[in-house]
Amino acid sequence: MLYSEVVMDHFMNPRNVGTIADADGVGEVGNAKCGDIMRIYLKIKNDVIEDVKFETFGCGSAIASSSMATEMIKGKPLSQALTLTNKAVAEALDGLPAHKLHCSVLAEEAIKNAIKNYYDKNGIEYNEEQFKESAHEHGHCDI
């Protein structure tokens, strides 16, 4: 079997799907040419992610990665959400096929972009190093 039961569950029954109209931070990553586009919405109170929603246009792995990543950061302080890695997302999903690992990278980057958006909108200072793009290929397509 190519996909774990956890991946299939998060693909068939994704958690936290939707938008937050008055989101405190929104992050979008992806490549329309590839088809994987991920948007993360954050509701933040006292530096804690009170609510998180996502919209993902993409393959099953992208949807499962978004779903798992949002579950992993919900209710967590921003400082903790910023440490979420694509590796942790992939491990929580019981692994992803090698050619689908970029989906977990997108989830990590969308979350970081949403937090950065929140910081920028509120004039909160942050360390640029925390938001460095991962060294994955942005142009990578495996349609």
HELIX and SHEET records of a PDB file:
HELIX    1   1 GLU A    5  MET A   12  1                                   8    
HELIX    2   2 GLY A   60  ILE A   73  1                                  14    
HELIX    3   3 LEU A   78  ALA A   81  1                                   4    
HELIX    4   4 ASN A   86  ALA A   92  1                                   7    
HELIX    5   5 ALA A   98  LYS A  100  5                                   3    
HELIX    6   6 LEU A  101  LYS A  121  1                                  21    
HELIX    7   7 GLU A  128  PHE A  131  5                                   4    
SHEET    1   A 3 GLY A  25  ASN A  31  0                                        
SHEET    2   A 3 ASP A  36  LYS A  45 -1                                        
SHEET    3   A 3 VAL A  48  PHE A  57 -1                                        
END                                                                             
